[in-house]
C-alpha cells in the first residue's frame, strides 16, 4: 500500500465533492494483535454510517460507503498493515494510506478531508530514506524513527542485469570489429581484446549501474520527497556511488557495511542513530528561523494572526504541534476562527484547517513534537514578506 507523500497529500486538498469521509485507526503488523483491527474499523464505519443517514444527498453517501464497506471482510487487506491506517473517501476520491506511526481512532464526516494525521506522516521532520547498494542490486527504504519499510521501485531497474541488459560487459573480454575485411589473426573479422581481466570489467559495469541508480533515485524519490537519503554500502561502493552522485539530499554520513548483513529493524536502528543529530539540528534551525522572523515582525505564534495571514497567502513556513487539537474551523475567505464543538464524528480542528490553507498557498508545513515547538500555542508561522 502506498504511503503518504506531500504530492498525494496536496491532491487531497483540492476542493472535494462532499460528503468527505476520513477514518484513522491504529493497526498492527503481526498476529494476534492485528485480529482486532477489522473490528475497530467496523465500529468506526458504523459511526460514519450514522452520521451520513441525515446527509441531504443519500445517493452520493451510499456510493461513498460502498467502497469503505468493501474493506471490512477483506482478510488479505488486514493481514498486511503497518502501525496506522488512513482511509479517505468522497464521491470522486478513495485513498488508503499505510502510516508508519500509530494514530488515534477517528471518524470524520465533513465538506473536506481531515488530513492532520497525514500531515504528520508526510511533513514530520524525522522522515528519511535509505538506499542499500551492492554491485548487483539496489533497495530503497523509507521511514522514520519508529519504522522503516521497503519502497516498491517500478520507475527504473534496480538490478545490475536489469539496468545494463545487453550492454553488460563480458566477464573477461570484449569483441570489436575493425574495418571492412578480416583482421590478421581473426578469421571472423573480429579482434578479441582483454581489458585487464574480470576485475576491471566489473568496475566498469558497477559504475554504469550506480549511475542508473543515482539518477533514478534522484528523479523519482529524492526530488519529489525532499527527504534526506542515507547510503548503506561497503566502503569501496560508498566512494564509487558518491563520485557519480549529484543528489543534494544524499547525506555525507553513510553506513559503510554490507547491507545484506542487517535485517530491516537493525537497519532502522543504525540509520536513525546516524540521522538523529541531523534531525535535532534541523528542528533547531527551523525554530531559529522562526524566532528571527518574529523579531523582525515577519512571524507570529498567535493563532488568530497566523490564520488571517495564511488565508492572505503570507505564511511561507508553518510549524504545527504534533499532538495538539484545537476545536473549531477557519473561514477560508477571511481567516476568522469559528469555534466548534469537538464531538465525533463531526469534528473540526483549527490546526488541521490552518495547515491545509498554508499548503494550498504553496507554503511549507512541518509537524513538530510539542517539546520542540518555540512556544505554547501550537503554531509558529513565518511570513514570506
Short mmCIF file of the C-alpha atoms (twelve columns), coordinates in Angstrom:
data_MODEL
# 
_entry.id   MODEL 
# 
loop_
_atom_site.group_PDB 
_atom_site.id 
_atom_site.type_symbol 
_atom_site.label_atom_id 
_atom_site.label_alt_id 
_atom_site.label_comp_id 
_atom_site.label_asym_id 
_atom_site.label_seq_id 
_atom_site.Cartn_x 
_atom_site.Cartn_y 
_atom_site.Cartn_z 
_atom_site.pdbx_PDB_model_num 
ATOM 1   C CA . UNK A 1   0.000   0.000   0.000   1 
ATOM 2   C CA . UNK A 2   1.424   3.431   -0.895  1 
ATOM 3   C CA . UNK A 3   2.471   5.670   1.985   1 
ATOM 4   C CA . UNK A 4   1.584   9.296   2.484   1 
ATOM 5   C CA . UNK A 5   3.607   11.778  0.442   1 
ATOM 6   C CA . UNK A 6   3.483   15.533  0.017   1 
ATOM 7   C CA . UNK A 7   2.357   15.080  -3.596  1 
ATOM 8   C CA . UNK A 8   -0.528  12.742  -2.740  1 
ATOM 9   C CA . UNK A 9   -1.477  14.876  0.231   1 
ATOM 10  C CA . UNK A 10  -1.655  18.043  -1.857  1 
ATOM 11  C CA . UNK A 11  -4.023  16.322  -4.288  1 
ATOM 12  C CA . UNK A 12  -6.440  15.710  -1.417  1 
ATOM 13  C CA . UNK A 13  -6.543  19.426  -0.615  1 
ATOM 14  C CA . UNK A 14  -8.191  20.252  -3.928  1 
ATOM 15  C CA . UNK A 15  -11.835 21.109  -3.383  1 
ATOM 16  C CA . UNK A 16  -13.721 17.848  -2.987  1 
ATOM 17  C CA . UNK A 17  -17.337 16.959  -3.558  1 
ATOM 18  C CA . UNK A 18  -18.930 16.224  -0.157  1 
ATOM 19  C CA . UNK A 19  -19.504 14.153  1.800   1 
ATOM 20  C CA . UNK A 20  -15.819 13.634  2.610   1 
ATOM 21  C CA . UNK A 21  -15.201 10.730  4.975   1 
ATOM 22  C CA . UNK A 22  -11.921 10.336  6.875   1 
ATOM 23  C CA . UNK A 23  -11.196 7.259   9.015   1 
ATOM 24  C CA . UNK A 24  -7.999  6.849   11.037  1 
ATOM 25  C CA . UNK A 25  -7.041  3.987   13.317  1 
ATOM 26  C CA . UNK A 26  -4.011  2.250   14.802  1 
ATOM 27  C CA . UNK A 27  -3.175  -1.086  13.166  1 
ATOM 28  C CA . UNK A 28  -0.680  -3.869  13.755  1 
ATOM 29  C CA . UNK A 29  1.820   -5.769  11.652  1 
ATOM 30  C CA . UNK A 30  1.546   -9.170  13.322  1 
ATOM 31  C CA . UNK A 31  -0.802  -11.767 14.715  1 
ATOM 32  C CA . UNK A 32  -2.507  -11.854 17.197  1 
ATOM 33  C CA . UNK A 33  -2.547  -8.062  17.702  1 
ATOM 34  C CA . UNK A 34  -3.962  -7.454  14.234  1 
ATOM 35  C CA . UNK A 35  -7.065  -9.552  14.924  1 
ATOM 36  C CA . UNK A 36  -8.796  -6.542  16.496  1 
ATOM 37  C CA . UNK A 37  -8.023  -4.166  13.617  1 
ATOM 38  C CA . UNK A 38  -11.011 -5.015  11.356  1 
ATOM 39  C CA . UNK A 39  -13.320 -4.874  14.371  1 
ATOM 40  C CA . UNK A 40  -12.144 -1.348  15.222  1 
ATOM 41  C CA . UNK A 41  -12.583 -0.355  11.591  1 
ATOM 42  C CA . UNK A 42  -16.149 -1.716  11.520  1 
ATOM 43  C CA . UNK A 43  -17.008 0.271   14.652  1 
ATOM 44  C CA . UNK A 44  -15.641 3.482   13.143  1 
ATOM 45  C CA . UNK A 45  -17.544 2.824   9.931   1 
ATOM 46  C CA . UNK A 46  -20.758 2.470   11.928  1 
ATOM 47  C CA . UNK A 47  -20.208 5.988   13.281  1 
ATOM 48  C CA . UNK A 48  -19.800 7.246   9.729   1 
ATOM 49  C CA . UNK A 49  -22.952 5.462   8.592   1 
ATOM 50  C CA . UNK A 50  -24.904 7.017   11.448  1 
ATOM 51  C CA . UNK A 51  -23.676 10.478  10.515  1 
ATOM 52  C CA . UNK A 52  -24.472 10.007  6.823   1 
ATOM 53  C CA . UNK A 53  -28.062 8.946   7.496   1 
ATOM 54  C CA . UNK A 54  -29.056 12.610  7.586   1 
ATOM 55  C CA . UNK A 55  -26.931 13.640  4.603   1 
ATOM 56  C CA . UNK A 56  -29.010 15.583  2.040   1 
ATOM 57  C CA . UNK A 57  -27.711 13.529  -0.896  1 
ATOM 58  C CA . UNK A 58  -28.288 9.972   0.241   1 
ATOM 59  C CA . UNK A 59  -27.349 8.506   -3.162  1 
ATOM 60  C CA . UNK A 60  -23.901 10.109  -3.059  1 
ATOM 61  C CA . UNK A 61  -23.448 8.993   0.531   1 
ATOM 62  C CA . UNK A 62  -24.350 5.403   -0.345  1 
ATOM 63  C CA . UNK A 63  -21.740 5.353   -3.100  1 
ATOM 64  C CA . UNK A 64  -19.054 6.555   -0.701  1 
ATOM 65  C CA . UNK A 65  -19.929 3.945   1.912   1 
ATOM 66  C CA . UNK A 66  -19.801 1.078   -0.586  1 
ATOM 67  C CA . UNK A 67  -16.022 1.452   -1.003  1 
ATOM 68  C CA . UNK A 68  -15.439 1.655   2.748   1 
ATOM 69  C CA . UNK A 69  -17.566 -1.450  3.379   1 
ATOM 70  C CA . UNK A 70  -15.554 -3.468  0.857   1 
ATOM 71  C CA . UNK A 71  -12.578 -3.427  3.247   1 
ATOM 72  C CA . UNK A 72  -14.437 -4.831  6.253   1 
ATOM 73  C CA . UNK A 73  -14.170 -8.522  5.321   1 
ATOM 74  C CA . UNK A 74  -11.013 -8.319  3.187   1 
ATOM 75  C CA . UNK A 75  -8.793  -10.600 5.266   1 
ATOM 76  C CA . UNK A 76  -5.841  -10.243 2.905   1 
ATOM 77  C CA . UNK A 77  -6.001  -6.470  3.404   1 
ATOM 78  C CA . UNK A 78  -5.968  -6.721  7.201   1 
ATOM 79  C CA . UNK A 79  -3.080  -9.195  7.184   1 
ATOM 80  C CA . UNK A 80  -0.702  -6.644  5.643   1 
ATOM 81  C CA . UNK A 81  -0.938  -3.487  7.696   1 
ATOM 82  C CA . UNK A 82  1.634   -1.274  9.401   1 
ATOM 83  C CA . UNK A 83  1.385   0.925   12.530  1 
ATOM 84  C CA . UNK A 84  -1.556  3.025   11.346  1 
ATOM 85  C CA . UNK A 85  -4.236  3.277   8.674   1 
ATOM 86  C CA . UNK A 86  -5.983  6.189   6.967   1 
ATOM 87  C CA . UNK A 87  -8.954  5.664   4.640   1 
ATOM 88  C CA . UNK A 88  -10.342 8.747   2.891   1 
ATOM 89  C CA . UNK A 89  -13.297 8.736   0.534   1 
ATOM 90  C CA . UNK A 90  -15.682 11.058  -1.270  1 
ATOM 91  C CA . UNK A 91  -17.904 10.670  -4.369  1 
ATOM 92  C CA . UNK A 92  -14.787 11.161  -6.558  1 
ATOM 93  C CA . UNK A 93  -11.865 10.027  -4.371  1 
ATOM 94  C CA . UNK A 94  -10.968 6.880   -2.451  1 
ATOM 95  C CA . UNK A 95  -7.484  6.657   -0.920  1 
ATOM 96  C CA . UNK A 96  -5.931  4.203   1.523   1 
ATOM 97  C CA . UNK A 97  -2.676  5.081   3.302   1 
ATOM 98  C CA . UNK A 98  -0.390  2.974   5.452   1 
ATOM 99  C CA . UNK A 99  1.127   5.020   8.267   1 
ATOM 100 C CA . UNK A 100 4.461   4.314   9.922   1 
ATOM 101 C CA . UNK A 101 3.308   5.574   13.294  1 
ATOM 102 C CA . UNK A 102 0.234   4.879   15.362  1 
ATOM 103 C CA . UNK A 103 -2.728  7.280   15.259  1 
ATOM 104 C CA . UNK A 104 -5.772  7.851   17.425  1 
ATOM 105 C CA . UNK A 105 -9.076  6.383   16.291  1 
ATOM 106 C CA . UNK A 106 -11.033 9.000   14.402  1 
ATOM 107 C CA . UNK A 107 -14.035 9.113   12.071  1 
ATOM 108 C CA . UNK A 108 -14.850 12.437  10.411  1 
ATOM 109 C CA . UNK A 109 -17.632 13.373  8.006   1 
ATOM 110 C CA . UNK A 110 -17.235 16.906  6.630   1 
ATOM 111 C CA . UNK A 111 -17.064 19.037  3.490   1 
ATOM 112 C CA . UNK A 112 -13.311 18.371  3.205   1 
ATOM 113 C CA . UNK A 113 -10.930 15.636  4.306   1 
ATOM 114 C CA . UNK A 114 -9.368  15.663  7.759   1 
ATOM 115 C CA . UNK A 115 -5.654  15.490  6.928   1 
ATOM 116 C CA . UNK A 116 -3.656  16.437  10.019  1 
ATOM 117 C CA . UNK A 117 -2.610  12.831  10.835  1 
ATOM 118 C CA . UNK A 118 -1.468  12.506  7.213   1 
ATOM 119 C CA . UNK A 119 0.335   15.822  7.536   1 
ATOM 120 C CA . UNK A 120 2.279   14.420  10.435  1 
ATOM 121 C CA . UNK A 121 3.162   11.367  8.363   1 
ATOM 122 C CA . UNK A 122 4.204   13.322  5.274   1 
ATOM 123 C CA . UNK A 123 5.611   16.507  6.825   1 
ATOM 124 C CA . UNK A 124 7.322   15.403  10.036  1 
ATOM 125 C CA . UNK A 125 10.981  16.318  10.312  1 
ATOM 126 C CA . UNK A 126 12.138  12.821  11.319  1 
ATOM 127 C CA . UNK A 127 11.453  11.134  7.975   1 
ATOM 128 C CA . UNK A 128 14.269  9.765   5.818   1 
ATOM 129 C CA . UNK A 129 15.122  7.334   3.039   1 
ATOM 130 C CA . UNK A 130 17.782  4.627   2.975   1 
ATOM 131 C CA . UNK A 131 19.486  3.314   -0.153  1 
ATOM 132 C CA . UNK A 132 21.031  -0.133  0.280   1 
ATOM 133 C CA . UNK A 133 23.515  -0.717  -2.514  1 
ATOM 134 C CA . UNK A 134 25.729  -3.533  -3.765  1 
ATOM 135 C CA . UNK A 135 27.300  -4.360  -7.141  1 
ATOM 136 C CA . UNK A 136 24.273  -6.435  -8.072  1 
ATOM 137 C CA . UNK A 137 21.238  -4.716  -6.562  1 
ATOM 138 C CA . UNK A 138 19.787  -1.576  -5.015  1 
ATOM 139 C CA . UNK A 139 16.971  -1.450  -2.465  1 
ATOM 140 C CA . UNK A 140 15.210  1.679   -1.242  1 
ATOM 141 C CA . UNK A 141 13.526  2.117   2.138   1 
ATOM 142 C CA . UNK A 142 11.539  4.957   3.671   1 
ATOM 143 C CA . UNK A 143 10.680  5.539   7.284   1 
ATOM 144 C CA . UNK A 144 11.137  7.474   10.485  1 
ATOM 145 C CA . UNK A 145 12.492  6.868   13.953  1 
ATOM 146 C CA . UNK A 146 9.763   4.282   14.603  1 
ATOM 147 C CA . UNK A 147 9.535   2.224   11.411  1 
ATOM 148 C CA . UNK A 148 11.276  1.521   8.126   1 
ATOM 149 C CA . UNK A 149 9.586   -0.120  5.139   1 
ATOM 150 C CA . UNK A 150 10.749  -1.107  1.656   1 
ATOM 151 C CA . UNK A 151 9.736   1.102   -1.251  1 
ATOM 152 C CA . UNK A 152 8.378   -0.703  -4.297  1 
ATOM 153 C CA . UNK A 153 10.507  0.778   -7.073  1 
ATOM 154 C CA . UNK A 154 8.934   0.497   -10.530 1 
ATOM 155 C CA . UNK A 155 10.234  3.612   -12.292 1 
ATOM 156 C CA . UNK A 156 13.726  2.251   -13.029 1 
ATOM 157 C CA . UNK A 157 15.614  -1.082  -12.854 1 
ATOM 158 C CA . UNK A 158 17.229  -1.896  -9.530  1 
ATOM 159 C CA . UNK A 159 19.464  -4.819  -10.511 1 
ATOM 160 C CA . UNK A 160 22.693  -4.861  -12.484 1 
ATOM 161 C CA . UNK A 161 21.294  -7.099  -15.211 1 
ATOM 162 C CA . UNK A 162 18.064  -5.124  -15.396 1 
ATOM 163 C CA . UNK A 163 19.879  -1.801  -15.681 1 
ATOM 164 C CA . UNK A 164 22.536  -2.802  -18.229 1 
ATOM 165 C CA . UNK A 165 20.853  -5.672  -20.060 1 
ATOM 166 C CA . UNK A 166 22.588  -6.480  -23.332 1 
ATOM 167 C CA . UNK A 167 25.151  -3.764  -22.580 1 
ATOM 168 C CA . UNK A 168 26.559  -5.801  -19.714 1 
ATOM 169 C CA . UNK A 169 30.306  -6.238  -20.217 1 
ATOM 170 C CA . UNK A 170 31.535  -9.763  -20.974 1 
ATOM 171 C CA . UNK A 171 33.184  -11.383 -17.949 1 
ATOM 172 C CA . UNK A 172 36.735  -11.378 -19.346 1 
ATOM 173 C CA . UNK A 173 36.898  -9.715  -22.718 1 
ATOM 174 C CA . UNK A 174 35.051  -7.745  -25.336 1 
ATOM 175 C CA . UNK A 175 34.822  -8.253  -29.053 1 
ATOM 176 C CA . UNK A 176 35.249  -5.398  -31.520 1 
ATOM 177 C CA . UNK A 177 35.323  -5.249  -35.327 1 
ATOM 178 C CA . UNK A 178 37.729  -3.018  -37.232 1 
ATOM 179 C CA . UNK A 179 37.494  -2.195  -40.919 1 
ATOM 180 C CA . UNK A 180 35.551  -3.991  -43.580 1 
ATOM 181 C CA . UNK A 181 37.731  -7.023  -44.049 1 
ATOM 182 C CA . UNK A 182 39.027  -9.746  -41.783 1 
ATOM 183 C CA . UNK A 183 41.696  -8.700  -39.358 1 
ATOM 184 C CA . UNK A 184 45.029  -10.524 -39.247 1 
ATOM 185 C CA . UNK A 185 44.771  -13.413 -36.844 1 
ATOM 186 C CA . UNK A 186 40.987  -13.323 -36.678 1 
ATOM 187 C CA . UNK A 187 39.165  -15.411 -39.234 1 
ATOM 188 C CA . UNK A 188 35.773  -13.896 -38.438 1 
ATOM 189 C CA . UNK A 189 36.891  -10.286 -38.887 1 
ATOM 190 C CA . UNK A 190 36.718  -9.594  -35.157 1 
ATOM 191 C CA . UNK A 191 39.547  -8.962  -32.732 1 
ATOM 192 C CA . UNK A 192 39.344  -10.061 -29.111 1 
ATOM 193 C CA . UNK A 193 40.826  -7.582  -26.657 1 
ATOM 194 C CA . UNK A 194 41.484  -8.137  -22.986 1 
ATOM 195 C CA . UNK A 195 40.767  -5.204  -20.686 1 
ATOM 196 C CA . UNK A 196 42.731  -6.006  -17.600 1 
ATOM 197 C CA . UNK A 197 40.679  -9.010  -16.593 1 
ATOM 198 C CA . UNK A 198 37.425  -9.598  -14.785 1 
ATOM 199 C CA . UNK A 199 38.036  -7.032  -12.032 1 
ATOM 200 C CA . UNK A 200 38.327  -4.097  -14.456 1 
ATOM 201 C CA . UNK A 201 35.209  -5.169  -16.325 1 
ATOM 202 C CA . UNK A 202 33.250  -5.479  -13.086 1 
ATOM 203 C CA . UNK A 203 34.305  -1.972  -12.090 1 
ATOM 204 C CA . UNK A 204 33.113  -0.582  -15.442 1 
ATOM 205 C CA . UNK A 205 29.714  -2.235  -15.031 1 
ATOM 206 C CA . UNK A 206 29.454  -1.210  -11.385 1 
ATOM 207 C CA . UNK A 207 29.983  2.459   -12.221 1 
ATOM 208 C CA . UNK A 208 27.439  2.329   -15.021 1 
ATOM 209 C CA . UNK A 209 24.938  0.577   -12.745 1 
ATOM 210 C CA . UNK A 210 25.477  3.111   -9.952  1 
ATOM 211 C CA . UNK A 211 24.823  5.963   -12.397 1 
ATOM 212 C CA . UNK A 212 21.461  4.410   -13.314 1 
ATOM 213 C CA . UNK A 213 20.526  4.064   -9.648  1 
ATOM 214 C CA . UNK A 214 21.755  7.555   -8.762  1 
ATOM 215 C CA . UNK A 215 19.666  9.210   -11.471 1 
ATOM 216 C CA . UNK A 216 16.590  7.098   -10.773 1 
ATOM 217 C CA . UNK A 217 16.581  7.782   -7.038  1 
ATOM 218 C CA . UNK A 218 17.216  11.487  -7.601  1 
ATOM 219 C CA . UNK A 219 14.447  11.936  -10.177 1 
ATOM 220 C CA . UNK A 220 11.748  9.717   -8.699  1 
ATOM 221 C CA . UNK A 221 12.327  9.836   -4.941  1 
ATOM 222 C CA . UNK A 222 14.742  12.455  -3.596  1 
ATOM 223 C CA . UNK A 223 13.460  15.431  -5.587  1 
ATOM 224 C CA . UNK A 224 9.741   14.681  -5.068  1 
ATOM 225 C CA . UNK A 225 10.100  13.904  -1.351  1 
ATOM 226 C CA . UNK A 226 12.900  16.246  -0.279  1 
ATOM 227 C CA . UNK A 227 13.908  13.652  2.315   1 
ATOM 228 C CA . UNK A 228 17.483  13.035  3.472   1 
ATOM 229 C CA . UNK A 229 18.983  9.936   1.860   1 
ATOM 230 C CA . UNK A 230 21.351  7.652   3.714   1 
ATOM 231 C CA . UNK A 231 23.627  5.326   1.735   1 
ATOM 232 C CA . UNK A 232 24.291  1.861   3.123   1 
ATOM 233 C CA . UNK A 233 27.066  0.103   1.193   1 
ATOM 234 C CA . UNK A 234 30.563  -1.268  1.528   1 
ATOM 235 C CA . UNK A 235 33.261  1.394   1.825   1 
ATOM 236 C CA . UNK A 236 34.501  0.996   -1.766  1 
ATOM 237 C CA . UNK A 237 30.950  1.277   -3.093  1 
ATOM 238 C CA . UNK A 238 30.330  4.358   -0.981  1 
ATOM 239 C CA . UNK A 239 33.137  6.157   -2.810  1 
ATOM 240 C CA . UNK A 240 32.098  4.978   -6.281  1 
ATOM 241 C CA . UNK A 241 28.471  5.986   -5.796  1 
ATOM 242 C CA . UNK A 242 29.260  9.372   -4.268  1 
ATOM 243 C CA . UNK A 243 31.628  10.124  -7.144  1 
ATOM 244 C CA . UNK A 244 28.713  9.691   -9.559  1 
ATOM 245 C CA . UNK A 245 26.097  11.392  -7.398  1 
ATOM 246 C CA . UNK A 246 24.636  14.870  -7.812  1 
ATOM 247 C CA . UNK A 247 21.871  14.256  -5.277  1 
ATOM 248 C CA . UNK A 248 21.651  17.191  -2.809  1 
ATOM 249 C CA . UNK A 249 19.681  15.004  -0.389  1 
ATOM 250 C CA . UNK A 250 22.474  12.407  -0.094  1 
ATOM 251 C CA . UNK A 251 23.873  12.621  3.421   1 
ATOM 252 C CA . UNK A 252 27.594  12.944  3.978   1 
ATOM 253 C CA . UNK A 253 27.371  10.251  6.623   1 
ATOM 254 C CA . UNK A 254 26.645  6.733   5.410   1 
ATOM 255 C CA . UNK A 255 26.794  3.233   6.835   1 
ATOM 256 C CA . UNK A 256 29.895  1.512   5.443   1 
ATOM 257 C CA . UNK A 257 28.608  -2.027  5.769   1 
ATOM 258 C CA . UNK A 258 27.264  -4.804  3.603   1 
ATOM 259 C CA . UNK A 259 23.505  -4.035  3.607   1 
ATOM 260 C CA . UNK A 260 22.692  -7.758  3.447   1 
ATOM 261 C CA . UNK A 261 24.233  -8.118  6.914   1 
ATOM 262 C CA . UNK A 262 21.349  -6.148  8.505   1 
ATOM 263 C CA . UNK A 263 17.690  -7.009  8.847   1 
ATOM 264 C CA . UNK A 264 15.164  -4.190  8.484   1 
ATOM 265 C CA . UNK A 265 14.923  -3.451  12.210  1 
ATOM 266 C CA . UNK A 266 18.717  -3.307  12.595  1 
ATOM 267 C CA . UNK A 267 18.849  -1.103  9.520   1 
ATOM 268 C CA . UNK A 268 16.298  1.285   11.032  1 
ATOM 269 C CA . UNK A 269 18.165  1.473   14.332  1 
ATOM 270 C CA . UNK A 270 21.555  2.092   12.718  1 
ATOM 271 C CA . UNK A 271 20.137  4.638   10.285  1 
ATOM 272 C CA . UNK A 272 18.251  6.566   12.965  1 
ATOM 273 C CA . UNK A 273 21.322  6.708   15.215  1 
ATOM 274 C CA . UNK A 274 23.182  8.423   12.388  1 
ATOM 275 C CA . UNK A 275 20.289  10.653  11.316  1 
ATOM 276 C CA . UNK A 276 19.059  11.781  14.762  1 
ATOM 277 C CA . UNK A 277 21.693  14.538  15.189  1 
ATOM 278 C CA . UNK A 278 20.684  15.944  11.790  1 
ATOM 279 C CA . UNK A 279 17.036  15.776  12.848  1 
ATOM 280 C CA . UNK A 280 17.679  17.798  16.004  1 
ATOM 281 C CA . UNK A 281 19.812  20.262  14.052  1 
ATOM 282 C CA . UNK A 282 17.032  20.739  11.504  1 
ATOM 283 C CA . UNK A 283 14.442  21.403  14.219  1 
ATOM 284 C CA . UNK A 284 16.767  23.879  15.905  1 
ATOM 285 C CA . UNK A 285 17.265  25.614  12.565  1 
ATOM 286 C CA . UNK A 286 13.511  25.868  11.980  1 
ATOM 287 C CA . UNK A 287 12.976  27.334  15.440  1 
ATOM 288 C CA . UNK A 288 15.874  29.779  14.980  1 
ATOM 289 C CA . UNK A 289 14.428  30.879  11.638  1 
ATOM 290 C CA . UNK A 290 11.042  31.473  13.247  1 
ATOM 291 C CA . UNK A 291 12.497  33.420  16.177  1 
ATOM 292 C CA . UNK A 292 14.418  35.626  13.771  1 
ATOM 293 C CA . UNK A 293 11.306  36.203  11.655  1 
ATOM 294 C CA . UNK A 294 9.255   37.055  14.743  1 
ATOM 295 C CA . UNK A 295 11.889  39.538  15.942  1 
ATOM 296 C CA . UNK A 296 11.585  41.267  12.562  1 
ATOM 297 C CA . UNK A 297 7.758   41.285  12.666  1 
ATOM 298 C CA . UNK A 298 7.683   38.626  9.957   1 
ATOM 299 C CA . UNK A 299 6.328   35.828  12.121  1 
ATOM 300 C CA . UNK A 300 3.923   35.032  14.939  1 
ATOM 301 C CA . UNK A 301 2.772   32.222  17.198  1 
ATOM 302 C CA . UNK A 302 -0.594  33.899  17.689  1 
ATOM 303 C CA . UNK A 303 -3.189  31.537  16.214  1 
ATOM 304 C CA . UNK A 304 -5.654  34.257  15.195  1 
ATOM 305 C CA . UNK A 305 -2.959  36.249  13.402  1 
ATOM 306 C CA . UNK A 306 -1.461  33.158  11.768  1 
ATOM 307 C CA . UNK A 307 -4.867  32.126  10.404  1 
ATOM 308 C CA . UNK A 308 -5.503  35.586  8.979   1 
ATOM 309 C CA . UNK A 309 -2.083  35.754  7.319   1 
ATOM 310 C CA . UNK A 310 -2.362  32.187  5.992   1 
ATOM 311 C CA . UNK A 311 -5.577  32.977  4.118   1 
ATOM 312 C CA . UNK A 312 -3.843  36.044  2.656   1 
ATOM 313 C CA . UNK A 313 -1.061  33.785  1.347   1 
ATOM 314 C CA . UNK A 314 1.678   35.305  3.508   1 
ATOM 315 C CA . UNK A 315 2.708   32.238  5.516   1 
ATOM 316 C CA . UNK A 316 5.804   30.671  3.960   1 
ATOM 317 C CA . UNK A 317 6.597   28.178  6.730   1 
ATOM 318 C CA . UNK A 318 4.266   26.846  9.407   1 
ATOM 319 C CA . UNK A 319 5.335   24.764  12.392  1 
ATOM 320 C CA . UNK A 320 2.425   22.783  13.868  1 
ATOM 321 C CA . UNK A 321 2.469   20.948  17.192  1 
ATOM 322 C CA . UNK A 322 2.129   17.233  16.536  1 
ATOM 323 C CA . UNK A 323 -0.468  16.127  19.079  1 
ATOM 324 C CA . UNK A 324 -2.398  19.357  19.660  1 
ATOM 325 C CA . UNK A 325 -6.062  19.642  18.641  1 
ATOM 326 C CA . UNK A 326 -7.920  22.958  18.812  1 
ATOM 327 C CA . UNK A 327 -11.698 22.716  18.266  1 
ATOM 328 C CA . UNK A 328 -13.064 24.964  15.537  1 
ATOM 329 C CA . UNK A 329 -12.639 25.818  11.886  1 
ATOM 330 C CA . UNK A 330 -11.121 28.597  9.806   1 
ATOM 331 C CA . UNK A 331 -13.204 30.689  7.437   1 
ATOM 332 C CA . UNK A 332 -11.442 30.192  4.084   1 
ATOM 333 C CA . UNK A 333 -12.286 33.716  2.917   1 
ATOM 334 C CA . UNK A 334 -11.422 35.804  5.975   1 
ATOM 335 C CA . UNK A 335 -9.232  33.586  8.146   1 
ATOM 336 C CA . UNK A 336 -11.576 34.110  11.083  1 
ATOM 337 C CA . UNK A 337 -11.577 31.252  13.580  1 
ATOM 338 C CA . UNK A 338 -15.042 29.883  14.250  1 
ATOM 339 C CA . UNK A 339 -15.476 27.909  17.493  1 
ATOM 340 C CA . UNK A 340 -16.942 24.429  17.143  1 
ATOM 341 C CA . UNK A 341 -17.594 21.544  19.498  1 
ATOM 342 C CA . UNK A 342 -15.072 18.736  19.335  1 
ATOM 343 C CA . UNK A 343 -17.501 15.861  19.004  1 
ATOM 344 C CA . UNK A 344 -17.318 12.684  16.966  1 
ATOM 345 C CA . UNK A 345 -17.724 12.283  14.097  1 
ATOM 346 C CA . UNK A 346 -18.330 15.895  13.012  1 
ATOM 347 C CA . UNK A 347 -15.015 17.156  14.369  1 
ATOM 348 C CA . UNK A 348 -13.136 20.174  13.094  1 
ATOM 349 C CA . UNK A 349 -9.580  21.087  14.070  1 
ATOM 350 C CA . UNK A 350 -8.268  24.615  13.604  1 
ATOM 351 C CA . UNK A 351 -4.691  23.377  13.230  1 
ATOM 352 C CA . UNK A 352 -5.789  20.946  10.541  1 
ATOM 353 C CA . UNK A 353 -7.563  23.756  8.662   1 
ATOM 354 C CA . UNK A 354 -4.580  26.082  9.077   1 
ATOM 355 C CA . UNK A 355 -2.141  23.512  7.680   1 
ATOM 356 C CA . UNK A 356 -4.447  22.914  4.716   1 
ATOM 357 C CA . UNK A 357 -4.618  26.636  3.948   1 
ATOM 358 C CA . UNK A 358 -0.828  27.013  4.033   1 
ATOM 359 C CA . UNK A 359 -0.301  24.015  1.753   1 
ATOM 360 C CA . UNK A 360 -2.905  25.312  -0.687  1 
ATOM 361 C CA . UNK A 361 -0.958  28.577  -0.810  1 
ATOM 362 C CA . UNK A 362 2.264   26.656  -1.620  1 
ATOM 363 C CA . UNK A 363 3.767   27.146  1.831   1 
ATOM 364 C CA . UNK A 364 5.716   24.574  3.848   1 
ATOM 365 C CA . UNK A 365 4.178   22.776  6.827   1 
ATOM 366 C CA . UNK A 366 6.334   20.900  9.340   1 
ATOM 367 C CA . UNK A 367 4.778   18.886  12.144  1 
ATOM 368 C CA . UNK A 368 6.936   19.227  15.273  1 
ATOM 369 C CA . UNK A 369 6.880   17.473  18.684  1 
ATOM 370 C CA . UNK A 370 5.491   19.638  21.483  1 
ATOM 371 C CA . UNK A 371 8.818   19.835  23.304  1 
ATOM 372 C CA . UNK A 372 10.485  21.280  20.197  1 
ATOM 373 C CA . UNK A 373 7.906   23.978  19.453  1 
ATOM 374 C CA . UNK A 374 9.140   27.555  20.051  1 
ATOM 375 C CA . UNK A 375 6.019   28.481  22.030  1 
ATOM 376 C CA . UNK A 376 2.937   27.120  23.815  1 
ATOM 377 C CA . UNK A 377 0.239   27.971  21.249  1 
ATOM 378 C CA . UNK A 378 0.617   25.001  18.909  1 
ATOM 379 C CA . UNK A 379 1.663   27.093  15.898  1 
ATOM 380 C CA . UNK A 380 4.602   29.156  14.689  1 
ATOM 381 C CA . UNK A 381 4.175   30.958  11.371  1 
ATOM 382 C CA . UNK A 382 6.953   32.662  9.395   1 
ATOM 383 C CA . UNK A 383 5.804   35.077  6.707   1 
ATOM 384 C CA . UNK A 384 7.061   35.458  3.152   1 
ATOM 385 C CA . UNK A 385 7.155   39.255  3.375   1 
# 
